[in-house]
C-alpha cells in the first residue's frame, strides 16, 4: 500500500523542515523530525540523538539510536538524505491543482498535454484563478503560458478521464 502525505501534514512538515527542526536542538522543541531510516516522527522527551559536526540528529527509536551511535558520520549522511527525500516529497507540491498522487516515491501530476510526470525542482508552473498547475517540460510551460486557462482546463479534463 502506498503511503500518502496529507496536505496538512505536508504543510506542517515543510514548515518544520524550513525551520531546521530536523537537526534538533532539544527534543520537545521540535514539531517533527526525520530519522536517518526515513521515519518522520514527533520528538518528545524520550527521543535520543546523535551528534556529528556540531549538529544533533533525532533518532526515531532505540534501535536506530544504537545503530547511529556506532557510526555517526554515516548516520548524519543518512539523516540528510532522508530529509532531502522528505523535502522532495513535500516541497512545491502544496497548492498544485493537477497533482494526481503524493507517495514516498514522489509527486505525480498530470500535464495539460496528457503526460503523467514527477514534480521536481525543475518543474515550471502556470497560475490560473489562484491555483498552480505544474507543467511536464519547459516546452509545455511555454505553450500553457500562451493560454493558461485552456491548459488548466485540459489538465483537469485529463485528470478526470484518468489518462
C-alpha positions as CSV (number, residue, x, y, z in Angstrom):
1,X,0.0,0.0,0.0
2,X,1.4,3.4,-0.9
3,X,1.8,6.0,1.8
4,X,0.2,9.3,1.1
5,X,1.2,12.6,2.8
6,X,-1.9,14.7,3.5
7,X,-1.6,18.4,2.6
8,X,-1.9,19.5,6.2
9,X,0.8,17.1,7.3
10,X,3.0,18.2,4.4
11,X,2.5,21.8,5.3
12,X,3.5,21.2,8.9
13,X,6.4,19.1,7.8
14,X,7.6,21.7,5.3
15,X,7.3,24.5,7.9
16,X,9.2,22.4,10.4
17,X,11.9,21.4,7.9
18,X,12.3,25.0,6.8
19,X,12.7,26.0,10.4
20,X,15.6,23.5,10.9
21,X,13.7,21.0,13.0
22,X,15.4,18.0,11.5
23,X,18.6,18.9,13.3
24,X,17.1,19.1,16.7
25,X,18.4,21.3,19.5
26,X,16.1,19.9,22.2
27,X,13.7,17.0,21.9
28,X,10.5,18.7,22.9
29,X,11.1,21.9,21.0
30,X,10.6,20.3,17.6
31,X,7.3,19.6,15.9
32,X,8.7,17.0,13.5
33,X,12.0,15.3,12.7
34,X,13.2,12.8,10.1
35,X,15.3,9.9,11.3
36,X,18.1,8.5,9.1
37,X,15.9,5.5,8.5
38,X,13.4,7.8,6.8
39,X,10.8,7.8,9.6
40,X,9.1,11.1,10.1
41,X,8.1,11.5,13.7
42,X,7.4,13.9,16.6
43,X,10.3,14.1,19.0
44,X,9.5,14.0,22.7
45,X,11.4,14.0,26.0
46,X,12.4,10.3,25.4
47,X,13.9,11.0,22.0
48,X,17.6,10.1,21.7
49,X,20.0,12.0,19.5
50,X,23.4,11.5,17.9
51,X,25.7,14.4,17.3
52,X,28.0,14.9,14.3
53,X,30.0,18.0,13.4
54,X,28.1,20.2,15.8
55,X,24.6,19.1,14.7
56,X,22.2,16.9,16.6
57,X,20.1,14.3,14.7
58,X,17.0,12.8,16.2
59,X,16.6,9.0,16.2
60,X,13.1,7.6,16.0
61,X,13.8,4.5,18.1
62,X,16.3,3.0,20.5
63,X,17.4,0.6,17.7
64,X,18.1,3.5,15.3
65,X,20.0,5.3,18.0
66,X,22.1,2.3,18.7
67,X,23.0,1.9,15.1
68,X,23.6,5.6,14.5
69,X,25.9,5.8,17.6
70,X,28.2,3.2,16.1
71,X,28.9,5.4,13.0
72,X,27.7,9.0,13.5
73,X,29.2,10.2,10.1
74,X,27.1,7.6,8.2
75,X,24.1,8.3,10.3
76,X,24.3,12.0,9.7
77,X,24.7,11.4,5.9
78,X,21.6,9.1,6.0
79,X,19.7,11.7,8.0
80,X,20.5,14.4,5.5
81,X,19.5,12.0,2.6
82,X,16.2,11.2,4.4
83,X,15.5,14.9,4.9
84,X,16.1,15.5,1.2
85,X,13.8,12.7,0.3
86,X,11.0,14.1,2.5
87,X,11.6,17.6,1.1
88,X,11.3,16.3,-2.4
89,X,8.0,14.7,-1.4
90,X,6.6,17.8,0.1
91,X,8.0,21.0,-1.4
92,X,6.4,22.6,-4.4
93,X,3.5,20.1,-4.2
94,X,1.2,22.1,-2.0
95,X,-1.4,24.2,-3.8
96,X,-0.8,22.5,-7.1
97,X,-4.1,21.7,-8.7
98,X,-3.0,19.0,-11.1
99,X,-1.3,16.6,-8.6
100,X,-2.6,13.1,-9.0
101,X,-0.8,11.5,-6.1
102,X,1.8,12.1,-3.4
103,X,3.7,9.0,-2.3
104,X,7.0,8.1,-0.9
105,X,8.4,7.9,-4.4
106,X,7.4,11.4,-5.4
107,X,4.6,13.6,-6.6
108,X,2.8,12.6,-9.8
109,X,1.0,15.3,-11.7
110,X,-1.0,15.3,-15.0
111,X,0.2,17.9,-17.5
112,X,-2.3,19.6,-19.8
113,X,-0.7,17.7,-22.7
114,X,-1.8,14.4,-21.1
115,X,1.6,13.3,-19.8
116,X,1.9,12.0,-16.2
117,X,5.2,13.1,-14.7
118,X,7.1,13.5,-11.4
119,X,7.2,17.0,-10.0
120,X,10.8,18.1,-9.2
121,X,12.9,21.1,-8.7
122,X,12.9,22.0,-12.4
123,X,9.1,21.9,-12.7
124,X,7.6,25.1,-14.1
125,X,4.1,26.3,-13.2
126,X,1.3,28.4,-14.6
127,X,-1.2,30.1,-12.3
128,X,-4.9,30.2,-13.1
129,X,-7.5,31.6,-10.7
130,X,-5.2,31.3,-7.7
131,X,-4.2,27.7,-8.5
132,X,-0.9,26.5,-9.7
133,X,-0.6,24.0,-12.5
134,X,2.6,22.0,-12.9
135,X,4.0,21.6,-16.5
136,X,5.9,18.4,-17.6
137,X,8.5,20.3,-19.5
138,X,9.7,23.8,-20.5
139,X,8.0,23.4,-23.9
140,X,4.7,22.6,-22.3
141,X,5.2,25.6,-19.9
142,X,5.7,27.8,-23.0
143,X,2.5,26.5,-24.6
144,X,0.5,26.7,-21.3
145,X,1.7,30.3,-20.8
146,X,0.0,31.4,-24.0
147,X,-3.4,30.3,-22.7
148,X,-3.2,29.3,-19.0
149,X,-7.0,28.8,-18.7
150,X,-7.1,26.3,-21.6
151,X,-4.0,24.5,-20.2
152,X,-5.7,24.2,-16.8
153,X,-9.0,23.0,-18.3
154,X,-7.1,20.4,-20.3
155,X,-5.2,19.2,-17.2
156,X,-8.5,18.9,-15.3
157,X,-10.2,17.0,-18.1
158,X,-7.3,14.6,-18.5
159,X,-7.2,14.0,-14.7
160,X,-10.9,13.4,-14.7
161,X,-10.6,10.9,-17.6
162,X,-7.8,9.2,-15.6
163,X,-5.3,9.3,-18.5
